[in-house]
């Protein structure tokens, strides 16, 4: 797996593509473990709860950002108002 080089700028588009790829890999692996791996049920359950929690926490913040952007787009509001 390649390492992230924090000395190089990354565009939002590149970051979203990387997240999408990573999330797809996690979901495929999680589905496989749920469907076929009876040996590590507790570990898979903890992982599923962790992934769900991460996504839920970020969903609230992203929805706030969407609201801010919509206000700026529709009403021409400035940042921070």
PDB file of N, CA, C and O in Angstrom:
ATOM      1  N   UNK A   1       0.852  -1.165   0.000  1.00  0.00           N
ATOM      2  CA  UNK A   1       0.000   0.000   0.000  1.00  0.00           C
ATOM      3  C   UNK A   1       0.901   1.233   0.000  1.00  0.00           C
ATOM      4  O   UNK A   1       1.891   1.285   0.730  1.00  0.00           O
ATOM      5  N   UNK A   2       0.556   2.216  -0.816  1.00  0.00           N
ATOM      6  CA  UNK A   2       1.375   3.414  -0.887  1.00  0.00           C
ATOM      7  C   UNK A   2       1.157   4.298   0.334  1.00  0.00           C
ATOM      8  O   UNK A   2       0.084   4.295   0.938  1.00  0.00           O
ATOM      9  N   UNK A   3       2.179   5.045   0.681  1.00  0.00           N
ATOM     10  CA  UNK A   3       2.140   5.957   1.820  1.00  0.00           C
ATOM     11  C   UNK A   3       1.652   7.324   1.358  1.00  0.00           C
ATOM     12  O   UNK A   3       1.809   7.686   0.192  1.00  0.00           O
ATOM     13  N   UNK A   4       1.065   8.076   2.271  1.00  0.00           N
ATOM     14  CA  UNK A   4       0.629   9.427   1.977  1.00  0.00           C
ATOM     15  C   UNK A   4       1.812  10.363   2.153  1.00  0.00           C
ATOM     16  O   UNK A   4       2.482  10.337   3.185  1.00  0.00           O
ATOM     17  N   UNK A   5       2.069  11.187   1.149  1.00  0.00           N
ATOM     18  CA  UNK A   5       3.141  12.177   1.218  1.00  0.00           C
ATOM     19  C   UNK A   5       2.512  13.516   1.589  1.00  0.00           C
ATOM     20  O   UNK A   5       1.955  14.208   0.737  1.00  0.00           O
ATOM     21  N   UNK A   6       2.607  13.876   2.875  1.00  0.00           N
ATOM     22  CA  UNK A   6       1.972  15.098   3.361  1.00  0.00           C
ATOM     23  C   UNK A   6       2.714  16.354   2.917  1.00  0.00           C
ATOM     24  O   UNK A   6       2.225  17.461   3.141  1.00  0.00           O
ATOM     25  N   UNK A   7       3.882  16.209   2.293  1.00  0.00           N
ATOM     26  CA  UNK A   7       4.606  17.377   1.802  1.00  0.00           C
ATOM     27  C   UNK A   7       4.078  17.841   0.449  1.00  0.00           C
ATOM     28  O   UNK A   7       4.415  18.937   0.000  1.00  0.00           O
ATOM     29  N   UNK A   8       3.264  17.030  -0.199  1.00  0.00           N
ATOM     30  CA  UNK A   8       2.690  17.364  -1.498  1.00  0.00           C
ATOM     31  C   UNK A   8       1.222  17.738  -1.344  1.00  0.00           C
ATOM     32  O   UNK A   8       0.488  17.072  -0.613  1.00  0.00           O
ATOM     33  N   UNK A   9       0.784  18.798  -2.026  1.00  0.00           N
ATOM     34  CA  UNK A   9      -0.634  19.160  -1.947  1.00  0.00           C
ATOM     35  C   UNK A   9      -1.506  18.109  -2.638  1.00  0.00           C
ATOM     36  O   UNK A   9      -1.096  17.491  -3.620  1.00  0.00           O
ATOM     37  N   UNK A  10      -2.708  17.921  -2.108  1.00  0.00           N
ATOM     38  CA  UNK A  10      -3.662  16.975  -2.682  1.00  0.00           C
ATOM     39  C   UNK A  10      -4.953  17.735  -2.941  1.00  0.00           C
ATOM     40  O   UNK A  10      -5.453  18.445  -2.069  1.00  0.00           O
ATOM     41  N   UNK A  11      -5.482  17.582  -4.136  1.00  0.00           N
ATOM     42  CA  UNK A  11      -6.736  18.252  -4.458  1.00  0.00           C
ATOM     43  C   UNK A  11      -7.888  17.540  -3.753  1.00  0.00           C
ATOM     44  O   UNK A  11      -7.782  16.368  -3.392  1.00  0.00           O
ATOM     45  N   UNK A  12      -8.973  18.257  -3.566  1.00  0.00           N
ATOM     46  CA  UNK A  12     -10.160  17.661  -2.957  1.00  0.00           C
ATOM     47  C   UNK A  12     -10.636  16.473  -3.797  1.00  0.00           C
ATOM     48  O   UNK A  12     -11.027  15.442  -3.250  1.00  0.00           O
ATOM     49  N   UNK A  13     -10.601  16.618  -5.113  1.00  0.00           N
ATOM     50  CA  UNK A  13     -11.030  15.536  -6.002  1.00  0.00           C
ATOM     51  C   UNK A  13     -10.181  14.280  -5.805  1.00  0.00           C
ATOM     52  O   UNK A  13     -10.719  13.174  -5.744  1.00  0.00           O
ATOM     53  N   UNK A  14      -8.862  14.442  -5.706  1.00  0.00           N
ATOM     54  CA  UNK A  14      -7.975  13.294  -5.489  1.00  0.00           C
ATOM     55  C   UNK A  14      -8.241  12.647  -4.141  1.00  0.00           C
ATOM     56  O   UNK A  14      -8.241  11.421  -4.026  1.00  0.00           O
ATOM     57  N   UNK A  15      -8.469  13.470  -3.116  1.00  0.00           N
ATOM     58  CA  UNK A  15      -8.739  12.943  -1.779  1.00  0.00           C
ATOM     59  C   UNK A  15     -10.041  12.153  -1.753  1.00  0.00           C
ATOM     60  O   UNK A  15     -10.118  11.101  -1.118  1.00  0.00           O
ATOM     61  N   UNK A  16     -11.061  12.654  -2.437  1.00  0.00           N
ATOM     62  CA  UNK A  16     -12.353  11.957  -2.475  1.00  0.00           C
ATOM     63  C   UNK A  16     -12.229  10.642  -3.239  1.00  0.00           C
ATOM     64  O   UNK A  16     -12.819   9.638  -2.840  1.00  0.00           O
ATOM     65  N   UNK A  17     -11.473  10.636  -4.325  1.00  0.00           N
ATOM     66  CA  UNK A  17     -11.253   9.390  -5.073  1.00  0.00           C
ATOM     67  C   UNK A  17     -10.555   8.354  -4.197  1.00  0.00           C
ATOM     68  O   UNK A  17     -10.925   7.180  -4.208  1.00  0.00           O
ATOM     69  N   UNK A  18      -9.551   8.782  -3.441  1.00  0.00           N
ATOM     70  CA  UNK A  18      -8.828   7.860  -2.563  1.00  0.00           C
ATOM     71  C   UNK A  18      -9.757   7.313  -1.479  1.00  0.00           C
ATOM     72  O   UNK A  18      -9.726   6.122  -1.171  1.00  0.00           O
ATOM     73  N   UNK A  19     -10.584   8.191  -0.903  1.00  0.00           N
ATOM     74  CA  UNK A  19     -11.539   7.748   0.119  1.00  0.00           C
ATOM     75  C   UNK A  19     -12.532   6.756  -0.474  1.00  0.00           C
ATOM     76  O   UNK A  19     -12.843   5.738   0.146  1.00  0.00           O
ATOM     77  N   UNK A  20     -13.023   7.047  -1.658  1.00  0.00           N
ATOM     78  CA  UNK A  20     -13.981   6.154  -2.307  1.00  0.00           C
ATOM     79  C   UNK A  20     -13.382   4.768  -2.520  1.00  0.00           C
ATOM     80  O   UNK A  20     -14.027   3.755  -2.252  1.00  0.00           O
ATOM     81  N   UNK A  21     -12.148   4.734  -3.000  1.00  0.00           N
ATOM     82  CA  UNK A  21     -11.469   3.462  -3.228  1.00  0.00           C
ATOM     83  C   UNK A  21     -11.284   2.703  -1.910  1.00  0.00           C
ATOM     84  O   UNK A  21     -11.550   1.504  -1.834  1.00  0.00           O
ATOM     85  N   UNK A  22     -10.831   3.407  -0.885  1.00  0.00           N
ATOM     86  CA  UNK A  22     -10.604   2.774   0.415  1.00  0.00           C
ATOM     87  C   UNK A  22     -11.913   2.257   1.003  1.00  0.00           C
ATOM     88  O   UNK A  22     -11.959   1.147   1.533  1.00  0.00           O
ATOM     89  N   UNK A  23     -12.971   3.048   0.915  1.00  0.00           N
ATOM     90  CA  UNK A  23     -14.261   2.631   1.466  1.00  0.00           C
ATOM     91  C   UNK A  23     -14.804   1.411   0.723  1.00  0.00           C
ATOM     92  O   UNK A  23     -15.374   0.511   1.341  1.00  0.00           O
ATOM     93  N   UNK A  24     -14.629   1.377  -0.586  1.00  0.00           N
ATOM     94  CA  UNK A  24     -15.061   0.199  -1.344  1.00  0.00           C
ATOM     95  C   UNK A  24     -14.324  -1.053  -0.879  1.00  0.00           C
ATOM     96  O   UNK A  24     -14.932  -2.113  -0.732  1.00  0.00           O
ATOM     97  N   UNK A  25     -13.023  -0.935  -0.646  1.00  0.00           N
ATOM     98  CA  UNK A  25     -12.233  -2.082  -0.180  1.00  0.00           C
ATOM     99  C   UNK A  25     -12.696  -2.541   1.196  1.00  0.00           C
ATOM    100  O   UNK A  25     -12.815  -3.740   1.450  1.00  0.00           O
ATOM    101  N   UNK A  26     -12.958  -1.584   2.081  1.00  0.00           N
ATOM    102  CA  UNK A  26     -13.428  -1.925   3.425  1.00  0.00           C
ATOM    103  C   UNK A  26     -14.769  -2.637   3.342  1.00  0.00           C
ATOM    104  O   UNK A  26     -14.972  -3.655   4.003  1.00  0.00           O
ATOM    105  N   UNK A  27     -15.685  -2.111   2.535  1.00  0.00           N
ATOM    106  CA  UNK A  27     -17.025  -2.700   2.449  1.00  0.00           C
ATOM    107  C   UNK A  27     -16.989  -4.104   1.847  1.00  0.00           C
ATOM    108  O   UNK A  27     -17.703  -4.992   2.312  1.00  0.00           O
ATOM    109  N   UNK A  28     -16.175  -4.311   0.826  1.00  0.00           N
ATOM    110  CA  UNK A  28     -16.062  -5.648   0.233  1.00  0.00           C
ATOM    111  C   UNK A  28     -15.511  -6.633   1.263  1.00  0.00           C
ATOM    112  O   UNK A  28     -16.024  -7.742   1.409  1.00  0.00           O
ATOM    113  N   UNK A  29     -14.468  -6.218   1.970  1.00  0.00           N
ATOM    114  CA  UNK A  29     -13.874  -7.081   2.988  1.00  0.00           C
ATOM    115  C   UNK A  29     -14.863  -7.361   4.117  1.00  0.00           C
ATOM    116  O   UNK A  29     -14.988  -8.501   4.566  1.00  0.00           O
ATOM    117  N   UNK A  30     -15.559  -6.336   4.572  1.00  0.00           N
ATOM    118  CA  UNK A  30     -16.532  -6.509   5.648  1.00  0.00           C
ATOM    119  C   UNK A  30     -17.657  -7.451   5.217  1.00  0.00           C
ATOM    120  O   UNK A  30     -18.059  -8.326   5.984  1.00  0.00           O
ATOM    121  N   UNK A  31     -18.164  -7.277   3.996  1.00  0.00           N
ATOM    122  CA  UNK A  31     -19.216  -8.179   3.489  1.00  0.00           C
ATOM    123  C   UNK A  31     -18.723  -9.628   3.454  1.00  0.00           C
ATOM    124  O   UNK A  31     -19.443 -10.551   3.834  1.00  0.00           O
ATOM    125  N   UNK A  32     -17.484  -9.810   2.991  1.00  0.00           N
ATOM    126  CA  UNK A  32     -16.915 -11.159   2.933  1.00  0.00           C
ATOM    127  C   UNK A  32     -16.819 -11.782   4.327  1.00  0.00           C
ATOM    128  O   UNK A  32     -17.161 -12.950   4.514  1.00  0.00           O
ATOM    129  N   UNK A  33     -16.360 -11.014   5.285  1.00  0.00           N
ATOM    130  CA  UNK A  33     -16.240 -11.531   6.650  1.00  0.00           C
ATOM    131  C   UNK A  33     -17.610 -11.873   7.235  1.00  0.00           C
ATOM    132  O   UNK A  33     -17.768 -12.901   7.894  1.00  0.00           O
ATOM    133  N   UNK A  34     -18.591 -11.017   6.997  1.00  0.00           N
ATOM    134  CA  UNK A  34     -19.945 -11.282   7.511  1.00  0.00           C
ATOM    135  C   UNK A  34     -20.515 -12.538   6.860  1.00  0.00           C
ATOM    136  O   UNK A  34     -21.153 -13.350   7.529  1.00  0.00           O
ATOM    137  N   UNK A  35     -20.290 -12.699   5.563  1.00  0.00           N
ATOM    138  CA  UNK A  35     -20.881 -13.822   4.833  1.00  0.00           C
ATOM    139  C   UNK A  35     -20.151 -15.148   5.051  1.00  0.00           C
ATOM    140  O   UNK A  35     -20.784 -16.204   5.056  1.00  0.00           O
ATOM    141  N   UNK A  36     -18.832 -15.107   5.232  1.00  0.00           N
ATOM    142  CA  UNK A  36     -18.074 -16.356   5.161  1.00  0.00           C
ATOM    143  C   UNK A  36     -17.175 -16.674   6.355  1.00  0.00           C
ATOM    144  O   UNK A  36     -16.663 -17.790   6.429  1.00  0.00           O
ATOM    145  N   UNK A  37     -16.960 -15.753   7.288  1.00  0.00           N
ATOM    146  CA  UNK A  37     -15.974 -15.982   8.344  1.00  0.00           C
ATOM    147  C   UNK A  37     -16.650 -16.141   9.698  1.00  0.00           C
ATOM    148  O   UNK A  37     -16.969 -15.157  10.366  1.00  0.00           O
ATOM    149  N   UNK A  38     -16.864 -17.387  10.094  1.00  0.00           N
ATOM    150  CA  UNK A  38     -17.470 -17.659  11.396  1.00  0.00           C
ATOM    151  C   UNK A  38     -16.436 -17.697  12.521  1.00  0.00           C
ATOM    152  O   UNK A  38     -16.800 -17.748  13.696  1.00  0.00           O
ATOM    153  N   UNK A  39     -15.158 -17.672  12.170  1.00  0.00           N
ATOM    154  CA  UNK A  39     -14.109 -17.806  13.179  1.00  0.00           C
ATOM    155  C   UNK A  39     -13.873 -16.515  13.957  1.00  0.00           C
ATOM    156  O   UNK A  39     -13.444 -16.566  15.110  1.00  0.00           O
ATOM    157  N   UNK A  40     -14.139 -15.377  13.360  1.00  0.00           N
ATOM    158  CA  UNK A  40     -13.822 -14.103  14.001  1.00  0.00           C
ATOM    159  C   UNK A  40     -15.052 -13.195  14.080  1.00  0.00           C
ATOM    160  O   UNK A  40     -14.979 -12.019  13.722  1.00  0.00           O
ATOM    161  N   UNK A  41     -16.148 -13.721  14.536  1.00  0.00           N
ATOM    162  CA  UNK A  41     -17.396 -12.960  14.584  1.00  0.00           C
ATOM    163  C   UNK A  41     -17.263 -11.725  15.471  1.00  0.00           C
ATOM    164  O   UNK A  41     -17.680 -10.639  15.068  1.00  0.00           O
ATOM    165  N   UNK A  42     -16.699 -11.861  16.654  1.00  0.00           N
ATOM    166  CA  UNK A  42     -16.574 -10.727  17.578  1.00  0.00           C
ATOM    167  C   UNK A  42     -15.699  -9.625  16.972  1.00  0.00           C
ATOM    168  O   UNK A  42     -16.022  -8.442  17.077  1.00  0.00           O
ATOM    169  N   UNK A  43     -14.604 -10.015  16.347  1.00  0.00           N
ATOM    170  CA  UNK A  43     -13.712  -9.037  15.716  1.00  0.00           C
ATOM    171  C   UNK A  43     -14.413  -8.332  14.561  1.00  0.00           C
ATOM    172  O   UNK A  43     -14.292  -7.116  14.412  1.00  0.00           O
ATOM    173  N   UNK A  44     -15.135  -9.078  13.754  1.00  0.00           N
ATOM    174  CA  UNK A  44     -15.868  -8.482  12.630  1.00  0.00           C
ATOM    175  C   UNK A  44     -16.965  -7.549  13.132  1.00  0.00           C
ATOM    176  O   UNK A  44     -17.189  -6.486  12.554  1.00  0.00           O
ATOM    177  N   UNK A  45     -17.642  -7.939  14.195  1.00  0.00           N
ATOM    178  CA  UNK A  45     -18.675  -7.095  14.787  1.00  0.00           C
ATOM    179  C   UNK A  45     -18.075  -5.781  15.281  1.00  0.00           C
ATOM    180  O   UNK A  45     -18.626  -4.714  15.012  1.00  0.00           O
ATOM    181  N   UNK A  46     -16.955  -5.843  15.998  1.00  0.00           N
ATOM    182  CA  UNK A  46     -16.300  -4.615  16.473  1.00  0.00           C
ATOM    183  C   UNK A  46     -15.885  -3.726  15.305  1.00  0.00           C
ATOM    184  O   UNK A  46     -16.024  -2.504  15.365  1.00  0.00           O
ATOM    185  N   UNK A  47     -15.382  -4.337  14.258  1.00  0.00           N
ATOM    186  CA  UNK A  47     -14.969  -3.578  13.077  1.00  0.00           C
ATOM    187  C   UNK A  47     -16.166  -2.904  12.419  1.00  0.00           C
ATOM    188  O   UNK A  47     -16.088  -1.735  12.042  1.00  0.00           O
ATOM    189  N   UNK A  48     -17.266  -3.628  12.278  1.00  0.00           N
ATOM    190  CA  UNK A  48     -18.470  -3.061  11.663  1.00  0.00           C
ATOM    191  C   UNK A  48     -18.994  -1.883  12.490  1.00  0.00           C
ATOM    192  O   UNK A  48     -19.401  -0.863  11.933  1.00  0.00           O
ATOM    193  N   UNK A  49     -18.983  -2.024  13.803  1.00  0.00           N
ATOM    194  CA  UNK A  49     -19.432  -0.936  14.683  1.00  0.00           C
ATOM    195  C   UNK A  49     -18.507   0.273  14.539  1.00  0.00           C
ATOM    196  O   UNK A  49     -18.980   1.409  14.483  1.00  0.00           O
ATOM    197  N   UNK A  50     -17.202   0.040  14.478  1.00  0.00           N
ATOM    198  CA  UNK A  50     -16.241   1.124  14.328  1.00  0.00           C
ATOM    199  C   UNK A  50     -16.441   1.863  13.004  1.00  0.00           C
ATOM    200  O   UNK A  50     -16.470   3.093  12.982  1.00  0.00           O
ATOM    201  N   UNK A  51     -16.577   1.126  11.907  1.00  0.00           N
ATOM    202  CA  UNK A  51     -16.782   1.750  10.595  1.00  0.00           C
ATOM    203  C   UNK A  51     -18.080   2.553  10.585  1.00  0.00           C
ATOM    204  O   UNK A  51     -18.116   3.676  10.081  1.00  0.00           O
ATOM    205  N   UNK A  52     -19.133   1.984  11.136  1.00  0.00           N
ATOM    206  CA  UNK A  52     -20.412   2.677  11.210  1.00  0.00           C
ATOM    207  C   UNK A  52     -20.301   3.964  12.021  1.00  0.00           C
ATOM    208  O   UNK A  52     -20.839   4.999  11.629  1.00  0.00           O
ATOM    209  N   UNK A  53     -19.609   3.896  13.139  1.00  0.00           N
ATOM    210  CA  UNK A  53     -19.437   5.064  13.995  1.00  0.00           C
ATOM    211  C   UNK A  53     -18.647   6.162  13.288  1.00  0.00           C
ATOM    212  O   UNK A  53     -19.006   7.337  13.364  1.00  0.00           O
ATOM    213  N   UNK A  54     -17.579   5.783  12.606  1.00  0.00           N
ATOM    214  CA  UNK A  54     -16.784   6.761  11.859  1.00  0.00           C
ATOM    215  C   UNK A  54     -17.632   7.472  10.815  1.00  0.00           C
ATOM    216  O   UNK A  54     -17.572   8.694  10.671  1.00  0.00           O
ATOM    217  N   UNK A  55     -18.413   6.696  10.097  1.00  0.00           N
ATOM    218  CA  UNK A  55     -19.229   7.281   9.038  1.00  0.00           C
ATOM    219  C   UNK A  55     -20.332   8.168   9.622  1.00  0.00           C
ATOM    220  O   UNK A  55     -20.626   9.232   9.077  1.00  0.00           O
ATOM    221  N   UNK A  56     -20.930   7.741  10.705  1.00  0.00           N
ATOM    222  CA  UNK A  56     -21.988   8.524  11.340  1.00  0.00           C
ATOM    223  C   UNK A  56     -21.448   9.849  11.864  1.00  0.00           C
ATOM    224  O   UNK A  56     -22.072  10.892  11.672  1.00  0.00           O
ATOM    225  N   UNK A  57     -20.294   9.816  12.524  1.00  0.00           N
ATOM    226  CA  UNK A  57     -19.680  11.035  13.051  1.00  0.00           C
ATOM    227  C   UNK A  57     -19.392  12.030  11.926  1.00  0.00           C
ATOM    228  O   UNK A  57     -19.657  13.224  12.068  1.00  0.00           O
ATOM    229  N   UNK A  58     -18.860  11.548  10.830  1.00  0.00           N
ATOM    230  CA  UNK A  58     -18.514  12.427   9.719  1.00  0.00           C
ATOM    231  C   UNK A  58     -19.749  12.895   8.960  1.00  0.00           C
ATOM    232  O   UNK A  58     -19.742  13.979   8.376  1.00  0.00           O
ATOM    233  N   UNK A  59     -20.807  12.092   8.961  1.00  0.00           N
ATOM    234  CA  UNK A  59     -22.033  12.464   8.260  1.00  0.00           C
ATOM    235  C   UNK A  59     -22.603  13.756   8.829  1.00  0.00           C
ATOM    236  O   UNK A  59     -23.026  14.627   8.069  1.00  0.00           O
ATOM    237  N   UNK A  60     -22.621  13.896  10.147  1.00  0.00           N
ATOM    238  CA  UNK A  60     -23.142  15.097  10.788  1.00  0.00           C
ATOM    239  C   UNK A  60     -22.340  16.323  10.373  1.00  0.00           C
ATOM    240  O   UNK A  60     -22.911  17.366  10.053  1.00  0.00           O
ATOM    241  N   UNK A  61     -21.023  16.197  10.378  1.00  0.00           N
ATOM    242  CA  UNK A  61     -20.179  17.327   9.994  1.00  0.00           C
ATOM    243  C   UNK A  61     -20.356  17.681   8.522  1.00  0.00           C
ATOM    244  O   UNK A  61     -20.427  18.859   8.171  1.00  0.00           O
ATOM    245  N   UNK A  62     -20.427  16.680   7.669  1.00  0.00           N
ATOM    246  CA  UNK A  62     -20.600  16.926   6.238  1.00  0.00           C
ATOM    247  C   UNK A  62     -21.948  17.582   5.961  1.00  0.00           C
ATOM    248  O   UNK A  62     -22.038  18.475   5.118  1.00  0.00           O
ATOM    249  N   UNK A  63     -22.995  17.150   6.658  1.00  0.00           N
ATOM    250  CA  UNK A  63     -24.302  17.783   6.469  1.00  0.00           C
ATOM    251  C   UNK A  63     -24.251  19.259   6.857  1.00  0.00           C
ATOM    252  O   UNK A  63     -24.904  20.082   6.216  1.00  0.00           O
ATOM    253  N   UNK A  64     -23.489  19.608   7.891  1.00  0.00           N
ATOM    254  CA  UNK A  64     -23.306  21.010   8.264  1.00  0.00           C
ATOM    255  C   UNK A  64     -22.601  21.787   7.160  1.00  0.00           C
ATOM    256  O   UNK A  64     -22.957  22.929   6.871  1.00  0.00           O
ATOM    257  N   UNK A  65     -21.604  21.166   6.549  1.00  0.00           N
ATOM    258  CA  UNK A  65     -20.896  21.810   5.446  1.00  0.00           C
ATOM    259  C   UNK A  65     -21.816  22.014   4.242  1.00  0.00           C
ATOM    260  O   UNK A  65     -21.764  23.050   3.579  1.00  0.00           O
ATOM    261  N   UNK A  66     -22.651  21.025   3.970  1.00  0.00           N
ATOM    262  CA  UNK A  66     -23.611  21.139   2.868  1.00  0.00           C
ATOM    263  C   UNK A  66     -24.539  22.321   3.109  1.00  0.00           C
ATOM    264  O   UNK A  66     -24.805  23.101   2.194  1.00  0.00           O
ATOM    265  N   UNK A  67     -25.032  22.458   4.337  1.00  0.00           N
ATOM    266  CA  UNK A  67     -25.915  23.574   4.681  1.00  0.00           C
ATOM    267  C   UNK A  67     -25.210  24.902   4.451  1.00  0.00           C
ATOM    268  O   UNK A  67     -25.795  25.821   3.878  1.00  0.00           O
ATOM    269  N   UNK A  68     -23.945  25.015   4.896  1.00  0.00           N
ATOM    270  CA  UNK A  68     -23.186  26.240   4.697  1.00  0.00           C
ATOM    271  C   UNK A  68     -23.031  26.562   3.211  1.00  0.00           C
ATOM    272  O   UNK A  68     -23.234  27.699   2.785  1.00  0.00           O
ATOM    273  N   UNK A  69     -22.671  25.550   2.436  1.00  0.00           N
ATOM    274  CA  UNK A  69     -22.469  25.761   1.005  1.00  0.00           C
ATOM    275  C   UNK A  69     -23.766  26.120   0.294  1.00  0.00           C
ATOM    276  O   UNK A  69     -23.772  26.962  -0.604  1.00  0.00           O
ATOM    277  N   UNK A  70     -24.861  25.487   0.691  1.00  0.00           N
ATOM    278  CA  UNK A  70     -26.153  25.812   0.082  1.00  0.00           C
ATOM    279  C   UNK A  70     -26.549  27.259   0.367  1.00  0.00           C
ATOM    280  O   UNK A  70     -27.061  27.947  -0.516  1.00  0.00           O
ATOM    281  N   UNK A  71     -26.314  27.722   1.592  1.00  0.00           N
ATOM    282  CA  UNK A  71     -26.629  29.116   1.924  1.00  0.00           C
ATOM    283  C   UNK A  71     -25.797  30.067   1.078  1.00  0.00           C
ATOM    284  O   UNK A  71     -26.300  31.080   0.593  1.00  0.00           O
ATOM    285  N   UNK A  72     -24.538  29.742   0.905  1.00  0.00           N
ATOM    286  CA  UNK A  72     -23.661  30.594   0.100  1.00  0.00           C
ATOM    287  C   UNK A  72     -24.068  30.569  -1.362  1.00  0.00           C
ATOM    288  O   UNK A  72     -24.007  31.591  -2.046  1.00  0.00           O
ATOM    289  N   UNK A  73     -24.485  29.402  -1.842  1.00  0.00           N
ATOM    290  CA  UNK A  73     -24.872  29.252  -3.247  1.00  0.00           C
ATOM    291  C   UNK A  73     -26.213  29.925  -3.524  1.00  0.00           C
ATOM    292  O   UNK A  73     -26.343  30.686  -4.482  1.00  0.00           O
ATOM    293  N   UNK A  74     -27.189  29.650  -2.703  1.00  0.00           N
ATOM    294  CA  UNK A  74     -28.560  30.126  -2.955  1.00  0.00           C
ATOM    295  C   UNK A  74     -28.744  31.579  -2.527  1.00  0.00           C
ATOM    296  O   UNK A  74     -29.327  32.379  -3.259  1.00  0.00           O
ATOM    297  N   UNK A  75     -28.246  31.913  -1.348  1.00  0.00           N
ATOM    298  CA  UNK A  75     -28.521  33.233  -0.785  1.00  0.00           C
ATOM    299  C   UNK A  75     -27.335  34.198  -0.889  1.00  0.00           C
ATOM    300  O   UNK A  75     -27.442  35.359  -0.495  1.00  0.00           O
ATOM    301  N   UNK A  76     -26.227  33.727  -1.411  1.00  0.00           N
ATOM    302  CA  UNK A  76     -25.064  34.579  -1.553  1.00  0.00           C
ATOM    303  C   UNK A  76     -24.446  34.971  -0.212  1.00  0.00           C
ATOM    304  O   UNK A  76     -23.743  35.977  -0.121  1.00  0.00           O
ATOM    305  N   UNK A  77     -24.706  34.180   0.825  1.00  0.00           N
ATOM    306  CA  UNK A  77     -24.131  34.481   2.139  1.00  0.00           C
ATOM    307  C   UNK A  77     -22.629  34.309   2.128  1.00  0.00           C
ATOM    308  O   UNK A  77     -22.086  33.500   1.377  1.00  0.00           O
ATOM    309  N   UNK A  78     -21.976  35.068   2.957  1.00  0.00           N
ATOM    310  CA  UNK A  78     -20.517  34.987   3.096  1.00  0.00           C
ATOM    311  C   UNK A  78     -20.148  33.867   4.073  1.00  0.00           C
ATOM    312  O   UNK A  78     -20.994  33.391   4.829  1.00  0.00           O
ATOM    313  N   UNK A  79     -18.907  33.461   4.050  1.00  0.00           N
ATOM    314  CA  UNK A  79     -18.417  32.447   4.970  1.00  0.00           C
ATOM    315  C   UNK A  79     -18.593  32.870   6.412  1.00  0.00           C
ATOM    316  O   UNK A  79     -18.371  34.032   6.754  1.00  0.00           O
ATOM    317  N   UNK A  80     -18.995  31.928   7.266  1.00  0.00           N
ATOM    318  CA  UNK A  80     -19.082  32.181   8.692  1.00  0.00           C
ATOM    319  C   UNK A  80     -20.338  32.909   9.142  1.00  0.00           C
ATOM    320  O   UNK A  80     -20.425  33.304  10.305  1.00  0.00           O
ATOM    321  N   UNK A  81     -21.319  33.100   8.257  1.00  0.00           N
ATOM    322  CA  UNK A  81     -22.551  33.784   8.657  1.00  0.00           C
ATOM    323  C   UNK A  81     -23.683  32.807   8.816  1.00  0.00           C
ATOM    324  O   UNK A  81     -24.799  33.204   9.150  1.00  0.00           O
TER     325      UNK A  81
END
